[in-house]
Structures are given as structure tokens and as C-alpha cells.
Amino acid sequence: MSDRHGTIHWTELATRDIEGAERYFGALCGWTFDKMKTADGGTYTIAMQGDRAICGLFDMTGVPQMAGLPAHWSTYIAVDDVDAAVAATRAGAGRVLRNPWDVAQVGRCAIVADPGGAAVGLITPVTETAE
């Protein structure tokens, strides 16, 4: 996971079968799984390889925006400023599929499509500051 502009920051699986995904990827990749509560009371799963976070998994069941979508993987590219990247997408050849939104303690995200129509997430990660 990298916070540097233009690098892959995070990948996550949206699925309706978390337990099946955990069994499959646990056996295939040797991943273990940590659960964390989300701000809306849901659960987000972090796939781990040793002490390294590999990717996330979440249950898309009951998420209205995902009702008609198949299970899928999403990749997020780190950018210095999501809002500026969305403005550049609108001004250029891409399309904005989901306007920017904030994820507490994670960062500011958006979903865009490149000129060929391929969707990708953008994220300006929260940076830790010394207290």
C-alpha cells in the first residue's frame, strides 16, 4: 500500500459471500482476516499476510448502489487531491462515476472511468500527523 501520488493504494473485494471469499483466498493465498467495525455499524474485513494488510473485503448485500452489480474487485490509485483529480476528469476525456466522499480515518475517495470506460477508484489518503 502506497500513499504516493500515482501509485496503487488499495484494492478491495465487494462480495455477497464474505465467508466463501475468506475460505477461498485463505486457502489459495494463505491470508488471514481481521474484522473492523465501520462508522455505519457494518463490518469491513482486512486480508492479512503476516502483519501486512493486503486488501479489503466487504459485504455488498443491502448496499443500494450495488444492487445490480456482480461481485467485483476495485482498485484505488493514490492522488494528492481527489477533488482536483475529479475536476480534471470532468474537463478531460474521462467520466466521474461517483462524486468524492469521505471515509473516516481512511481518506477522500471518488470513482472515475478512463476514456475507454474502465472504472477505477481515486483516494487521497488520510496522513498521520504527529501530536
Backbone torsions as a table, in degrees:
resi	resn	phi	psi	omega
1	MET	NA	130.2	-179.2
2	SER	-127.3	144.1	176.1
3	ASP	-98.9	-1.2	-175.1
4	ARG	-74.3	133.9	-179.1
5	HIS	-49.4	129.9	175.7
6	GLY	87.9	2.0	179.8
7	THR	-106.2	158.0	175.5
8	ILE	-67.3	125.5	-177.8
9	HIS	-100.5	-43.4	-172.4
10	TRP	-157.8	150.7	174.5
11	THR	-132.2	140.8	178.2
12	GLU	-143.8	152.3	178.6
13	LEU	-103.6	124.9	171.0
14	ALA	-98.4	120.8	-175.3
15	THR	-145.0	161.6	173.8
16	ARG	-103.0	6.1	-178.7
17	ASP	-138.3	74.0	-179.5
18	ILE	-58.8	-47.3	-177.4
19	GLU	-60.7	-43.1	177.8
20	GLY	-63.7	-41.3	178.4
21	ALA	-64.1	-41.1	178.5
22	GLU	-63.1	-44.2	178.7
23	ARG	-61.4	-47.9	-176.9
24	TYR	-62.9	-55.4	-176.3
25	PHE	-73.5	-27.3	173.9
26	GLY	-62.3	-46.4	179.4
27	ALA	-71.2	-42.9	-175.8
28	LEU	-69.8	-43.8	-170.7
29	CYS	-112.6	-8.4	-177.5
30	GLY	76.0	19.7	-179.9
31	TRP	-75.5	148.6	166.6
32	THR	-110.9	170.8	-171.9
33	PHE	-135.1	131.8	174.9
34	ASP	-111.2	140.4	179.3
35	LYS	-104.8	143.3	173.8
36	MET	-137.9	145.6	178.0
37	LYS	-78.8	143.7	177.2
38	THR	-98.7	165.9	-178.5
39	ALA	-59.6	-29.1	-179.5
40	ASP	-89.8	9.9	177.4
41	GLY	89.1	0.8	178.1
42	GLY	-83.5	-170.3	179.3
43	THR	-126.3	136.2	175.1
44	TYR	-117.2	135.8	-177.8
45	THR	-106.3	132.4	176.3
46	ILE	-107.8	122.7	174.7
47	ALA	-81.3	133.0	-176.2
48	MET	-121.7	146.9	168.6
49	GLN	-125.6	101.6	-170.0
50	GLY	66.9	-125.9	178.8
51	ASP	-100.3	12.4	-177.9
52	ARG	-102.2	125.7	175.1
53	ALA	-72.9	127.2	-176.5
54	ILE	-98.8	-47.9	-177.3
55	CYS	-167.1	177.1	177.9
56	GLY	-115.9	159.4	174.6
57	LEU	-136.1	139.7	174.2
58	PHE	-143.3	152.9	-179.6
59	ASP	-83.3	116.3	-178.5
60	MET	-88.4	-0.5	177.5
61	THR	-60.9	130.5	177.0
62	GLY	80.3	3.3	176.6
63	VAL	-90.4	108.8	-172.0
64	PRO	-53.6	-40.6	-178.3
65	GLN	-65.8	-15.2	-175.5
66	MET	-110.9	8.6	-174.7
67	ALA	-53.5	-41.9	-176.5
68	GLY	-97.4	4.6	-175.8
69	LEU	-94.1	146.4	172.3
70	PRO	-77.2	165.7	172.3
71	ALA	-57.1	144.5	-176.1
72	HIS	-160.9	160.6	172.5
73	TRP	-96.9	142.4	175.4
74	SER	-124.5	139.0	177.9
75	THR	-113.7	139.4	178.7
76	TYR	-117.2	127.4	177.1
77	ILE	-98.4	132.5	177.8
78	ALA	-72.1	133.8	174.2
79	VAL	-133.5	152.9	-178.5
80	ASP	-66.8	-31.3	-175.9
81	ASP	-149.9	101.9	-178.3
82	VAL	-56.9	-43.2	-177.6
83	ASP	-62.8	-40.2	177.0
84	ALA	-67.4	-38.3	178.5
85	ALA	-65.5	-38.4	176.9
86	VAL	-65.9	-42.2	177.9
87	ALA	-62.2	-41.5	178.6
88	ALA	-65.9	-36.5	177.1
89	THR	-63.5	-45.5	178.9
90	ARG	-62.5	-37.8	-178.1
91	ALA	-78.3	-19.7	-177.4
92	GLY	-101.6	-146.9	-174.1
93	ALA	-93.8	-3.8	-178.6
94	GLY	-87.5	-178.6	177.3
95	ARG	-131.2	146.0	174.9
96	VAL	-92.0	119.4	-179.5
97	LEU	-93.5	-31.7	175.5
98	ARG	-144.5	124.0	179.3
99	ASN	-61.8	158.9	-179.0
100	PRO	-56.2	143.1	175.0
101	TRP	-143.7	157.1	-178.5
102	ASP	-101.0	139.1	173.5
103	VAL	-117.1	116.1	-176.1
104	ALA	-52.7	132.8	176.7
105	GLN	62.5	12.6	179.3
106	VAL	-120.7	-57.1	-179.8
107	GLY	155.6	-170.0	178.8
108	ARG	-108.1	129.7	-172.0
109	CYS	-123.5	161.3	171.4
110	ALA	-155.1	160.4	174.6
111	ILE	-119.6	128.0	179.8
112	VAL	-127.9	167.8	173.3
113	ALA	-124.3	139.8	177.3
114	ASP	-76.4	175.8	-177.0
115	PRO	-57.7	-24.8	177.8
116	GLY	-85.0	-5.3	178.1
117	GLY	96.7	-0.6	-180.0
118	ALA	-74.2	126.1	-179.1
119	ALA	-82.2	145.4	175.4
120	VAL	-152.3	148.5	176.1
121	GLY	-88.7	149.9	172.2
122	LEU	-119.5	144.8	178.8
123	ILE	-144.8	136.0	165.7
124	THR	-104.0	101.9	-174.6
125	PRO	-66.5	148.3	171.9
126	VAL	-66.1	133.9	176.6
127	THR	-102.2	140.7	179.0
128	GLU	-78.2	136.7	177.8
129	THR	-116.0	144.7	177.6
130	ALA	-71.2	140.9	179.5
131	GLU	-95.2	NA	NA
